[in-house]
Amino acid sequence: MIKVTIKLSAQTGVEQFEMIGHADSGPYGQDIVCAAASVLAINTINSVEQIADVKPETRMDEDNGGLLTAKFPKVSNRDQLLQMQAILKSFVIGMQDVARNYSQFIKINIQN
């Protein structure tokens, strides 16, 4: 099972997310839940970097439990903050949708 933890701040929105585990919803290379979660996470990190021009701190470990973490720095530029948080909100919506449709393979925990 993939476990996604999303940490929120009342002031700024999403501060970080962590994904750990494997969905095991299909054979390697055909696991649509893993593919969906991976695409959402990687696209979010790339979009924050390329659109908002903000570099998150990331860590990956595919071998030991399928770990991906992304920590987003505090941003003082209002335009960058709005762009970054719009992208991160889209990530949350996408993950919630995947979890709603494939609840036996992915769980989300949102922490305030």
Residue pairs with C-beta under 8 A, 6 or more apart in sequence:
1 21
1 22
1 23
1 24
1 104
1 105
1 106
1 107
2 19
2 20
2 21
2 22
2 23
2 33
2 34
2 37
2 66
2 105
2 106
2 107
3 19
3 20
3 21
3 106
3 107
3 109
4 17
4 18
4 19
4 37
4 95
4 99
4 106
4 107
4 108
4 109
5 17
5 18
5 108
5 109
5 110
5 111
6 14
6 16
6 17
6 92
6 95
6 108
6 109
6 110
6 111
7 14
7 15
7 16
7 17
7 111
8 14
8 15
8 110
8 111
8 112
9 15
10 112
12 74
12 75
12 81
12 85
13 85
13 88
13 89
14 72
14 85
14 88
14 89
14 91
14 92
15 71
15 72
16 69
16 70
16 71
16 72
17 41
17 69
17 70
17 91
18 67
18 68
18 69
18 70
19 37
19 41
19 66
19 67
19 68
19 69
20 65
20 66
20 67
20 68
21 65
21 66
22 31
22 34
22 65
22 66
23 31
23 33
23 34
23 37
23 102
23 105
23 106
24 31
24 105
25 31
25 32
25 33
25 34
25 102
25 104
25 105
26 32
26 33
33 98
33 102
33 105
33 106
36 94
36 98
36 102
37 95
37 98
37 106
40 91
40 94
40 95
40 98
41 68
41 70
41 91
44 70
44 87
44 88
44 90
44 91
45 56
45 58
45 70
47 87
48 54
48 56
48 72
48 84
48 87
48 88
49 55
49 56
51 83
51 87
52 75
52 80
52 81
52 83
52 84
52 87
53 80
54 72
54 73
54 75
54 80
54 84
55 73
56 70
56 71
56 72
56 73
57 70
57 71
57 73
58 68
58 69
58 70
58 71
59 67
59 68
59 69
60 67
60 68
61 67
72 84
72 88
75 81
75 84
92 110
95 106
95 108
96 108
98 106
99 106
99 107
99 108
